[in-house]
Amino acid sequence: MIEIQNQEHFDKIKAFAESTGRMKQLQEKLDYLDDYADHERKGLTKCVLGYDFAPYSFSFLMMKKDDNGEYQRWFNGGLIYFSAGDSGVGMPQLSVRIGDISESNWSIHT
């Protein structure tokens, strides 16, 4: 399950993804976060998407249900956008990506 904290920020990133032909790749990452660790128990986890200072990026809080069915904080991360040729070392991402940097994409960091 995904909960969006800032709809305006989400819509801005979605519009950017659509305008650059990257919506499929963004949606794949959102789907991954939506189903994270939900293999046998749908609704076990909830991903709360929030604002991140890196352009076209999200912070996220992953929450997991406890034995009482209440969501508890599990871990934090980021769904970070990298432009082609940008390794992320330095501003604005302050997050390193490993592998092919020839294409723009989103990457999940924890």
C-alpha positions in Angstrom: 0.0 0.0 0.0 1.2 3.5 -0.8 0.2 6.6 1.1 1.0 9.9 -0.6 1.8 12.7 1.9 2.2 15.5 -0.7 -0.1 15.1 -3.6 1.2 18.2 -5.4 4.8 16.9 -5.2 3.6 13.5 -6.4 1.7 15.0 -9.3 4.7 17.1 -10.3 7.0 14.1 -10.5 4.4 12.1 -12.3 4.0 14.8 -14.9 7.7 15.0 -15.3 7.9 11.2 -15.8 5.1 11.3 -18.4 6.7 14.3 -20.3 10.0 12.5 -20.5 8.7 9.1 -21.4 9.8 7.6 -18.1 6.4 6.9 -16.6 6.7 3.1 -17.0 10.0 3.1 -15.1 8.7 5.3 -12.3 5.5 3.1 -12.0 7.7 0.0 -11.7 9.5 1.5 -8.7 6.2 2.6 -7.2 4.7 -0.9 -7.7 7.8 -2.4 -6.0 7.4 -0.1 -3.0 3.6 -0.8 -2.9 4.1 -4.6 -2.7 7.3 -4.6 -0.6 7.4 -7.7 1.7 3.7 -8.3 1.0 4.3 -11.7 -0.5 1.7 -13.7 1.4 -0.1 -11.1 3.5 -1.5 -8.2 1.5 -1.5 -5.0 3.5 1.4 -6.1 5.7 3.4 -3.1 4.7 2.6 0.5 3.9 5.0 2.9 2.1 4.5 6.6 3.0 5.9 8.8 0.1 7.0 12.2 1.1 9.1 15.2 -0.2 12.8 14.8 -0.9 15.1 17.7 -1.7 16.7 15.9 -4.7 14.9 16.9 -7.9 12.0 14.6 -9.0 12.6 12.4 -6.0 10.7 11.1 -2.9 11.6 10.2 0.6 9.7 7.2 2.0 8.9 5.6 5.3 8.2 1.9 5.1 5.8 0.7 7.8 4.9 -2.8 8.8 2.0 -4.1 10.8 2.7 -5.4 14.2 0.9 -8.3 15.9 -2.0 -6.0 16.9 -2.5 -4.9 13.3 -1.1 -1.4 13.8 1.5 0.0 11.4 4.9 0.7 13.0 7.9 2.4 11.5 10.2 -0.1 9.9 12.8 1.8 7.8 13.3 5.0 5.8 14.6 5.4 2.3 14.4 7.4 -0.9 13.2 6.9 -4.4 15.8 9.1 -6.1 15.9 10.4 -9.6 19.2 10.5 -11.5 19.8 12.3 -14.8 21.9 10.5 -17.5 25.6 10.7 -16.7 24.9 11.7 -13.0 26.5 9.3 -10.5 24.8 11.2 -7.7 28.0 12.0 -5.9 27.4 15.5 -4.5 24.5 17.8 -4.9 21.6 17.6 -5.4 21.1 13.9 -4.7 23.8 13.2 -2.1 23.3 9.5 -3.0 25.5 7.3 -5.1 24.3 5.0 -7.8 26.2 2.0 -9.0 26.2 0.6 -12.5 25.2 2.1 -15.8 24.8 5.9 -15.5 24.1 6.5 -19.2 20.3 6.7 -18.8 18.1 8.7 -16.5 16.1 6.7 -14.0 14.8 6.3 -10.5 16.6 4.2 -7.9 15.5 3.0 -4.5 17.9 3.8 -1.7 17.7 2.7 2.0 
